[in-house]
Amino acid sequence: MDEIDLIGKYEEKPFPKLREMVVDTVEQGLKRHHMKGLIELDVTKAREYIRKHKEKTGEELSFTGWIIKCIGQAVNEHKHVQALRKGKKIVIFDDVDISVMVERVVDDNLFPVIFVVRKANEKSFREIHNEIRTTQVQTGKDYLKKRESRRAKMLLSLPKFLRSFFFWRKIRKDPFFVKKYLGTAGVTSIGMYGKGRTSWPITVSNQPLFFALGGIAKKPGVIGDKIEIREYLDMTILIDHDLVDGAPAARFISRLAELVENAFGLARMSENDK
């Protein structure tokens, strides 16, 4: 009787060097003491503004860019949520620098790269939208050529224990290094893969404050005394528990929810469309 082939056909490919940094990022992120929250936000009003803008102008506004603007405003009012520790001191930055993950094709592989929206608390939604759209149209190789410093290229060539000593040690110990390269908060969005259904991403981060945007689903909601079909965004929030307790975190989240559910800044843009 012939031996059964339990392996079948397969192919082997080199493990992309760029993904070593993804592995490092996850491992290091798991060491941070984050509080995790899963919330639903009613984005019906905001989505309606964005749809009407597209009908009038043909332009598709960045929903993630608008969320970044809302986060920038909320953090600006509660800056302690983006605090970083430096030894026995706490550093609280005035700028709200928010990184967003942009997926690129680099050497035939999909790879997430970081783009930091600087001073998101001072910029308009239009400015943030334009920055993100400009970044999205760049090719992966062009992006990496512009964004990767000589230090970053050298980092990828180092063995893991040296990367940990020279890079990740600074991430853990130096808040100014974190702000420069990662920003003070971060956003990632997987909503495009969960359209129309509930989906909360469970993620990790090396930043003190991080948001993962899940799917947007239609659900019944109570408006006044009536039940209506509304659109809800699933959002995961990570806040560094070493520096922020539950009550201040809850006040920050409440303010963010208020901004998002009232379509912060979009009514003004709608007026400009007329």
Backbone torsions as a table, in degrees:
resi	resn	phi	psi	omega
1	MET	NA	130.0	-178.9
2	ASP	-66.7	144.1	177.6
3	GLU	-68.7	135.4	-179.3
4	ILE	-73.0	131.4	177.4
5	ASP	-78.3	107.0	-177.7
6	LEU	-94.7	-0.9	-177.9
7	ILE	-100.7	-48.2	-177.7
8	GLY	75.3	-174.5	-178.5
9	LYS	-76.9	148.7	177.7
10	TYR	-162.4	168.2	174.0
11	GLU	-136.1	152.3	178.1
12	GLU	-113.7	136.4	177.2
13	LYS	-127.6	152.3	176.9
14	PRO	-63.2	140.8	175.9
15	PHE	-71.2	120.8	-175.8
16	PRO	-59.6	132.3	-178.6
17	LYS	-59.0	-36.8	-178.6
18	LEU	-61.3	-28.0	-177.7
19	ARG	-75.3	-13.2	174.5
20	GLU	-59.6	-36.3	179.2
21	MET	-69.8	-31.4	176.7
22	VAL	-66.1	-44.5	178.6
23	VAL	-60.2	-46.9	178.6
24	ASP	-59.1	-44.1	-177.0
25	THR	-60.3	-43.9	179.8
26	VAL	-66.2	-45.0	-178.7
27	GLU	-61.3	-43.8	-179.2
28	GLN	-72.0	-37.0	179.4
29	GLY	-62.0	-33.1	179.7
30	LEU	-66.3	-17.0	-179.3
31	LYS	-83.2	-15.0	-179.3
32	ARG	-82.2	141.6	-174.8
33	HIS	-89.8	78.6	-177.7
34	HIS	-89.0	137.2	160.7
35	MET	-78.3	141.3	-178.3
36	LYS	-119.3	132.5	177.8
37	GLY	-129.5	140.2	175.8
38	LEU	-115.6	117.8	-177.2
39	ILE	-131.0	158.8	172.5
40	GLU	-112.8	134.9	179.8
41	LEU	-122.8	131.4	178.9
42	ASP	-77.0	108.0	-177.7
43	VAL	-109.1	21.9	-177.9
44	THR	-57.8	-49.5	-177.6
45	LYS	-63.5	-44.1	-179.8
46	ALA	-64.0	-43.7	-179.3
47	ARG	-64.3	-34.2	178.5
48	GLU	-66.7	-43.5	176.5
49	TYR	-59.3	-44.4	-177.7
50	ILE	-66.3	-40.0	177.7
51	ARG	-64.3	-43.1	-179.9
52	LYS	-65.6	-36.8	177.8
53	HIS	-62.3	-41.6	179.8
54	LYS	-67.2	-39.5	178.7
55	GLU	-61.9	-38.0	-176.9
56	LYS	-80.6	-36.3	-170.6
57	THR	-116.0	-18.5	-175.2
58	GLY	82.5	-2.8	-177.8
59	GLU	-91.7	131.8	176.7
60	GLU	-96.5	109.8	-178.6
61	LEU	-73.6	148.3	-180.0
62	SER	-76.7	111.6	177.3
63	PHE	-64.0	-42.0	177.5
64	THR	-61.5	-40.0	177.7
65	GLY	-60.8	-38.7	178.9
66	TRP	-68.9	-40.3	176.2
67	ILE	-60.6	-40.3	177.4
68	ILE	-60.5	-40.2	177.0
69	LYS	-62.7	-42.8	178.0
70	CYS	-62.8	-42.8	178.4
71	ILE	-63.3	-43.8	179.1
72	GLY	-57.3	-41.6	179.5
73	GLN	-68.0	-44.9	-178.7
74	ALA	-64.5	-42.6	179.2
75	VAL	-66.5	-37.5	178.7
76	ASN	-57.7	-30.1	179.3
77	GLU	-89.8	-13.2	-178.9
78	HIS	-139.6	63.1	-169.4
79	LYS	-65.5	-18.0	179.3
80	HIS	-63.9	-21.3	-178.2
81	VAL	-72.3	-13.8	176.7
82	GLN	-109.0	18.4	-179.3
83	ALA	-66.3	151.3	176.7
84	LEU	-128.4	147.9	-178.4
85	ARG	-92.4	139.2	173.2
86	LYS	-130.8	93.6	-176.5
87	GLY	62.3	-119.7	179.9
88	LYS	-96.2	13.9	179.6
89	LYS	-119.4	160.0	175.6
90	ILE	-116.9	130.1	179.4
91	VAL	-105.6	123.9	178.5
92	ILE	-120.1	111.2	-176.5
93	PHE	-81.0	148.3	173.3
94	ASP	-76.8	-40.7	-179.8
95	ASP	-71.6	141.6	171.4
96	VAL	-107.1	98.4	-179.8
97	ASP	-98.4	115.3	-173.2
98	ILE	-113.9	119.9	177.9
99	SER	-87.2	145.9	177.2
100	VAL	-130.8	140.3	-179.3
101	MET	-85.0	129.2	177.6
102	VAL	-121.2	126.0	-177.9
103	GLU	-84.3	130.9	-178.8
104	ARG	-125.3	152.4	170.0
105	VAL	-94.6	111.9	-179.2
106	VAL	-125.0	118.8	-178.5
107	ASP	53.8	45.9	177.1
108	ASP	67.2	15.4	177.7
109	ASN	-125.1	142.0	174.1
110	LEU	-76.9	130.3	-176.8
111	PHE	-142.7	130.0	178.7
112	PRO	-80.8	130.8	176.1
113	VAL	-120.4	155.4	-174.9
114	ILE	-96.4	131.0	169.4
115	PHE	-120.0	127.7	-176.7
116	VAL	-102.9	121.3	173.1
117	VAL	-84.1	106.9	-175.9
118	ARG	-79.8	140.2	177.0
119	LYS	51.4	50.3	179.5
120	ALA	-61.9	-24.5	178.6
121	ASN	-71.1	-19.4	-179.0
122	GLU	-103.1	-14.6	-175.6
123	LYS	-91.1	154.2	174.0
124	SER	-80.0	163.1	175.0
125	PHE	-59.5	-39.2	179.3
126	ARG	-59.1	-43.1	179.4
127	GLU	-64.3	-42.5	179.2
128	ILE	-66.2	-43.5	177.7
129	HIS	-56.4	-47.7	-178.2
130	ASN	-63.3	-39.5	179.1
131	GLU	-62.7	-44.6	-178.0
132	ILE	-66.6	-44.3	-179.9
133	ARG	-62.9	-39.8	178.1
134	THR	-62.3	-41.3	179.7
135	THR	-66.5	-38.7	-176.2
136	GLN	-66.7	-27.9	-176.9
137	VAL	-86.6	-8.5	176.4
138	GLN	-73.0	147.5	175.9
139	THR	-76.9	158.2	-178.8
140	GLY	-56.7	-46.8	-177.3
141	LYS	-67.5	-40.7	178.0
142	ASP	-62.4	-40.6	-179.1
143	TYR	-62.5	-46.8	-177.7
144	LEU	-66.2	-35.8	178.0
145	LYS	-62.4	-38.7	-177.9
146	LYS	-79.1	-36.4	-170.1
147	ARG	-95.0	-28.7	-176.0
148	GLU	-82.7	125.8	176.6
149	SER	-83.7	169.9	177.0
150	ARG	-60.1	-35.3	179.6
151	ARG	-63.2	-42.1	-178.6
152	ALA	-65.3	-39.7	178.5
153	LYS	-64.4	-39.9	178.3
154	MET	-65.6	-37.2	-179.1
155	LEU	-58.5	-42.3	-179.2
156	LEU	-65.1	-22.9	-179.0
157	SER	-85.9	-8.8	-176.8
158	LEU	-85.4	150.3	172.0
159	PRO	-66.6	163.4	-170.8
160	LYS	-58.6	-42.9	-176.3
161	PHE	-66.3	-30.4	176.9
162	LEU	-76.8	-35.9	174.2
163	ARG	-60.4	-41.1	179.9
164	SER	-62.5	-40.4	-176.7
165	PHE	-74.1	-45.9	-172.6
166	PHE	-84.3	-30.3	-175.2
167	PHE	-109.6	-59.8	-172.3
168	TRP	-68.1	-28.0	175.4
169	ARG	-63.0	-39.5	177.6
170	LYS	-68.9	-34.9	176.3
171	ILE	-61.5	-39.2	-178.6
172	ARG	-75.9	-30.2	-169.3
173	LYS	-109.5	-22.9	-169.7
174	ASP	-118.1	100.1	-178.2
175	PRO	-64.4	-27.6	-179.9
176	PHE	-72.3	-33.5	174.8
177	PHE	-66.4	-42.5	179.2
178	VAL	-61.1	-47.3	-179.0
179	LYS	-61.6	-41.0	-176.6
180	LYS	-64.5	-42.3	-172.2
181	TYR	-104.0	-26.1	-176.3
182	LEU	-117.7	-16.7	-172.5
183	GLY	83.7	178.1	-178.8
184	THR	-97.7	-11.4	176.7
185	ALA	-148.6	163.3	-178.8
186	GLY	-142.3	154.8	178.9
187	VAL	-135.9	135.6	169.3
188	THR	-132.5	149.6	-176.7
189	SER	-131.0	125.8	173.3
190	ILE	-119.7	15.9	-176.1
191	GLY	-58.7	-29.4	-179.1
192	MET	-63.3	-22.3	-179.4
193	TYR	-94.2	-3.6	-179.5
194	GLY	-128.3	34.8	-177.0
195	LYS	-59.2	129.9	174.2
196	GLY	79.9	5.4	179.9
197	ARG	-140.7	157.6	178.4
198	THR	-70.3	132.4	-179.6
199	SER	-161.0	107.4	176.4
200	TRP	-99.6	117.3	176.6
201	PRO	-71.0	138.1	173.5
202	ILE	-106.1	110.3	-168.5
203	THR	-129.5	175.5	174.2
204	VAL	-129.1	162.1	-179.8
205	SER	-156.2	155.1	174.1
206	ASN	-99.4	5.0	177.9
207	GLN	-99.1	156.8	-179.6
208	PRO	-69.2	-21.7	-176.0
209	LEU	-138.8	126.7	-175.0
210	PHE	-146.8	144.7	-178.7
211	PHE	-129.4	132.6	174.4
212	ALA	-118.6	121.9	-177.3
213	LEU	-94.0	123.9	179.6
214	GLY	-97.6	-145.0	-176.6
215	GLY	-80.5	165.4	171.9
216	ILE	-116.3	119.7	-175.5
217	ALA	-124.7	147.6	175.3
218	LYS	-84.4	128.7	-179.1
219	LYS	-144.5	159.4	174.3
220	PRO	-71.2	137.4	177.6
221	GLY	-135.1	154.8	-179.4
222	VAL	-95.0	115.8	177.0
223	ILE	-116.7	109.0	-172.5
224	GLY	65.6	-120.5	177.2
225	ASP	-108.4	14.0	-177.0
226	LYS	-116.9	153.3	174.3
227	ILE	-101.5	124.8	-179.1
228	GLU	-128.8	158.1	173.4
229	ILE	-80.1	122.7	-178.5
230	ARG	-123.6	165.3	176.4
231	GLU	-106.8	125.9	-175.8
232	TYR	-118.8	131.9	174.8
233	LEU	-94.2	130.2	173.5
234	ASP	-88.0	127.8	-177.6
235	MET	-133.4	133.4	172.0
236	THR	-103.3	132.8	-179.0
237	ILE	-121.9	131.2	173.9
238	LEU	-113.4	129.0	178.2
239	ILE	-131.8	132.8	-176.3
240	ASP	-66.5	112.2	-176.5
241	HIS	-74.7	-16.2	176.4
242	ASP	-63.9	-26.7	-172.3
243	LEU	-118.9	-18.4	-175.9
244	VAL	-131.3	132.1	177.2
245	ASP	-92.3	175.5	-172.7
246	GLY	-62.4	-43.6	-176.4
247	ALA	-65.3	-47.7	175.9
248	PRO	-62.4	-36.0	177.6
249	ALA	-63.8	-41.1	-179.4
250	ALA	-65.3	-38.7	178.9
251	ARG	-65.9	-39.3	177.5
252	PHE	-63.8	-46.7	-178.8
253	ILE	-63.4	-37.8	178.0
254	SER	-61.6	-42.2	179.0
255	ARG	-67.2	-41.2	178.3
256	LEU	-61.4	-43.8	178.9
257	ALA	-60.3	-41.5	179.5
258	GLU	-60.5	-44.9	179.7
259	LEU	-63.6	-46.6	-177.5
260	VAL	-65.4	-46.8	-173.4
261	GLU	-73.8	-16.7	175.4
262	ASN	-101.2	14.0	175.3
263	ALA	55.1	52.3	-175.0
264	PHE	-49.0	123.0	174.1
265	GLY	81.3	-13.8	-174.9
266	LEU	-79.6	-27.4	178.3
267	ALA	-63.9	-39.2	178.7
268	ARG	-64.1	-40.7	177.9
269	MET	-65.2	-37.5	179.3
270	SER	-63.6	-38.1	177.8
271	GLU	-62.3	-36.8	-179.8
272	ASN	-69.3	-21.4	179.8
273	ASP	-75.2	-18.5	-173.2
274	LYS	-76.7	NA	NA
